[in-house]
Amino acid sequence: MIEHMQKSVWKEMKAKWSLLTDARLQLSEEIEFIDKICYEIDDKLKHNSQSNVLANANQLLVAVGDIRAKKVESLERVHEVDVTLDTQLTPPWVEAEIRIDNYSLLRKEAKVVYSEPSERHGVIWRLKV
């Protein structure tokens, strides 16, 4: 049973890792594209006369427009990857807020303080400070 769960988690983790690796490679390509265009623009500005740069300003604007128009798809793909793993041993993560009233006052007393219990998926959580 445990081996089956381990294999399942590893399979899920490998699939997510593959998606993230593909997105990283795509992001690297997009960065190289932007770097190349920036280098070309910088080279033209440094090695051409001011009148030549002004005469070819439309080309520079097109190059900058290419950078701005390029959609950063790899970042969108990263945000689509759900980073939680279904281990079947612990319940899925549920966001919760735990408050400790009068914490500043209690902190001065230097005692161990517990929050009120909060139940999520049958598990009771308490914050110990």
C-alpha positions as CSV (number, residue, x, y, z in Angstrom):
1,M,0.0,0.0,0.0
2,I,2.8,2.5,1.0
3,E,4.8,1.5,-2.0
4,H,1.8,2.2,-4.3
5,M,1.4,5.6,-2.7
6,Q,5.1,6.4,-3.1
7,K,5.0,5.5,-6.7
8,S,1.9,7.6,-7.2
9,V,3.5,10.6,-5.5
10,W,6.7,10.2,-7.5
11,K,4.8,9.9,-10.7
12,E,2.8,13.1,-9.9
13,M,6.0,14.9,-8.8
14,K,7.9,13.9,-12.0
15,A,5.0,15.2,-14.2
16,K,5.0,18.5,-12.4
17,W,8.8,18.7,-12.5
18,S,8.6,18.1,-16.2
19,L,6.1,21.0,-16.7
20,L,8.2,23.3,-14.6
21,T,11.4,22.3,-16.4
22,D,9.8,22.9,-19.8
23,A,8.6,26.3,-18.6
24,R,12.1,27.2,-17.4
25,L,13.6,26.3,-20.7
26,Q,11.0,28.4,-22.6
27,L,11.6,31.3,-20.2
28,S,15.4,31.0,-20.9
29,E,14.7,31.2,-24.6
30,E,12.5,34.2,-24.1
31,I,15.2,35.9,-22.1
32,E,17.8,35.1,-24.8
33,F,15.4,36.7,-27.4
34,I,15.1,39.8,-25.3
35,D,18.8,40.0,-24.6
36,K,19.6,39.6,-28.3
37,I,17.3,42.5,-29.3
38,C,18.7,44.7,-26.4
39,Y,22.2,43.9,-27.6
40,E,21.3,44.8,-31.2
41,I,19.7,48.1,-30.1
42,D,22.7,48.9,-27.8
43,D,25.1,48.1,-30.6
44,K,23.3,50.4,-33.1
45,L,23.2,53.2,-30.5
46,K,26.9,52.9,-29.8
47,H,28.3,52.4,-33.3
48,N,26.2,54.6,-35.4
49,S,26.1,58.3,-35.7
50,Q,23.3,60.2,-34.2
51,S,21.8,61.1,-37.6
52,N,21.9,57.4,-38.6
53,V,20.2,56.4,-35.4
54,L,17.5,59.0,-35.9
55,A,17.1,57.9,-39.6
56,N,16.6,54.3,-38.4
57,A,14.5,55.1,-35.4
58,N,11.6,53.1,-36.8
59,Q,13.7,49.9,-36.8
60,L,14.5,50.5,-33.2
61,L,10.9,51.1,-32.3
62,V,9.9,47.9,-34.1
63,A,12.5,46.0,-32.1
64,V,11.3,47.4,-28.8
65,G,7.7,46.7,-30.0
66,D,8.7,43.0,-30.6
67,I,9.9,42.8,-27.0
68,R,6.7,44.4,-25.6
69,A,4.4,42.3,-27.9
70,K,6.0,39.0,-26.9
71,K,3.8,37.2,-24.4
72,V,5.7,35.5,-21.6
73,E,3.9,32.2,-21.9
74,S,6.3,30.3,-19.8
75,L,5.4,32.3,-16.7
76,E,1.7,31.6,-17.3
77,R,2.5,27.9,-17.5
78,V,4.3,28.0,-14.2
79,H,1.3,29.6,-12.4
80,E,-0.9,26.8,-13.8
81,V,1.1,24.0,-12.1
82,D,-0.5,23.0,-8.9
83,V,2.4,22.5,-6.5
84,T,0.4,20.3,-4.0
85,L,1.0,16.6,-4.0
86,D,-1.8,14.2,-3.1
87,T,-0.1,11.9,-0.7
88,Q,-3.2,10.2,0.6
89,L,-1.6,10.3,4.0
90,T,-2.5,13.9,4.9
91,P,-5.6,15.8,3.9
92,P,-5.3,18.4,1.2
93,W,-4.1,21.9,2.3
94,V,-6.9,24.3,3.3
95,E,-6.0,27.8,4.1
96,A,-7.0,29.0,7.5
97,E,-6.4,31.9,9.8
98,I,-5.5,31.4,13.4
99,R,-5.7,34.3,15.7
100,I,-4.3,34.8,19.2
101,D,-6.1,37.7,20.9
102,N,-4.0,40.0,23.1
103,Y,-0.8,38.5,21.8
104,S,1.3,41.5,22.6
105,L,0.2,41.4,26.2
106,L,0.7,37.6,26.5
107,R,4.1,37.9,24.9
108,K,5.3,40.2,27.6
109,E,4.4,37.5,30.2
110,A,6.8,35.1,28.4
111,K,4.5,32.1,28.7
112,V,3.7,29.5,26.2
113,V,0.5,30.5,24.4
114,Y,-1.9,28.3,22.4
115,S,-4.4,29.5,19.9
116,E,-8.0,28.3,19.8
117,P,-8.3,24.9,18.0
118,S,-9.2,25.0,14.3
119,E,-10.5,21.9,12.6
120,R,-9.7,21.2,8.9
121,H,-10.6,17.8,7.2
122,G,-10.9,16.1,10.6
123,V,-7.5,17.3,11.9
124,I,-7.4,19.8,14.8
125,W,-4.7,22.4,14.6
126,R,-3.5,24.7,17.3
127,L,-0.7,27.3,17.1
128,K,1.8,27.2,19.9
129,V,3.8,30.4,20.4
